[in-house]
Amino acid sequence: MATKSPRTGSIFDPHSAEPFKVSRSKIDLFTECPRCAYLDMRLGVKRPSTPSFTLNNAVDELLKREFDIHRAAGSTHPLVEKYGLNAVPLADDRLEEWRDALRRGIAYLHEPTNILVRGGIDDVWVNPKGDLIVVDYKATSKKVGPSTEDDLYDAYKRQVEIYQWLFRRNGFSVSPTAYFVYVNGKSDAKAFDAKLEFDVELIPYAGSDAWVEPAIYDLKKMLMSDEIPPVGTSFGGGPCEHCTYREAAGKELQALHAKNKKA
């Protein structure tokens, strides 16, 4: 159901029989603002890109290498032991594929909508019962770092819930509790000394993926429609900042155009 676009790479084609590929982030975009999702997936107009958080990416890569050492040894990471969790990193030949969101990630074709949902995970652990535990790495720098699930953004919670849904749909037994390895950069040191120290927390989150499938049906309904969806909400609770900007800019440009025509 996708055709190529020079702006987004693919847009939804209501007349195509091919599965339409939707990333985890696209479902989250739809949950946040249906209008932005429609512009992106149906009309090929993406939101402006944001700068890449390269320092966060470096932390993610180092955490993966650290946990991979324990994966190879079949041992429990000291952080996991500290929090009393009985689990080890999952050793599976498909892990690198699951981590690669650009190529495939962990994917599932939702046949009723013909939507192929996929996402790239950070890590998966396994407990003695054989239940898979979805793990996500997060990095920040705050005076008081996150320590409980109440400190987590809703988007973070939806992220791991979609991963849980994907693994369950792929036939795995999945623990209802996901974990965030949350590292907080410390800024109270006397000097930089070419190093940055972090406080590391392991935050459990008892997620529910019950919303995911209804969201996929709603997404498909939106994509099939020619009607422009309503404006969503921003993180602060007000109307979507991207939508309000586009509307305000459009009105000003139209007014300027009309003024120039009269001149």
GINORCOR-V296008 format. One record per backbone hydrogen bond with DSSP energy under -0.5 kcal/mol. CO is the residue of the C=O (numbers start at 1). NH is the residue of the N-H. Records with the same first field share a line. If there is no record, write none. Layout:
CO->NH / NH
This chain:
1->13
3->11
5->9
11->3
12->14
13->16
19->21
20->116
22->118
23->27
24->28
25->29
26->30
27->31
28->32
29->33
32->233
33->37
34->38
35->39
36->40
37->41
38->42 / 43
39->45
40->44
41->12
44->46
52->54
53->57
54->58
55->59
56->60
57->61
58->62
59->63
60->64
61->65
62->66
63->67
64->68
65->69
66->70
67->71
68->72
69->73
70->74 / 75
75->89
77->80 / 81
78->82
79->83
80->85
81->84
84->86
85->87
86->128
88->126
90->92
92->95
94->98
95->99
96->100
97->100 / 105
98->106 / 121
99->101
100->104 / 105
105->107
106->119
108->110 / 117
109->111
110->113 / 114 / 115
114->20 / 116
115->110 / 117
116->22
117->108
118->24
119->106 / 121
123->135
124->90
125->133
126->88
127->130
131->127
132->134 / 175
133->125
134->179
135->122 / 123
136->181
138->183
140->185
143->145
148->151
149->152
153->157
154->158
155->159
156->160
157->161
158->162
159->163
160->164
161->165
162->166
163->167
164->168
165->169
166->170
167->172
168->171
172->174
173->132
176->178 / 207
178->205
179->136 / 181
180->182 / 203
181->138 / 183
182->201
183->140 / 185
184->199
192->195
197->186
199->184
201->182 / 203
202->204
203->180
205->178 / 207
209->212 / 213
210->214
211->215
212->216
213->217
214->218
215->219
216->220
217->221
218->222
219->223
220->224
221->225
222->225
230->35
232->240
234->237
238->234
240->244
241->245
242->246
243->247
244->248
245->249
246->250
247->251
248->252
249->253
250->254
251->255
252->256
253->257
254->258
255->259
256->260
257->261
258->262
259->263
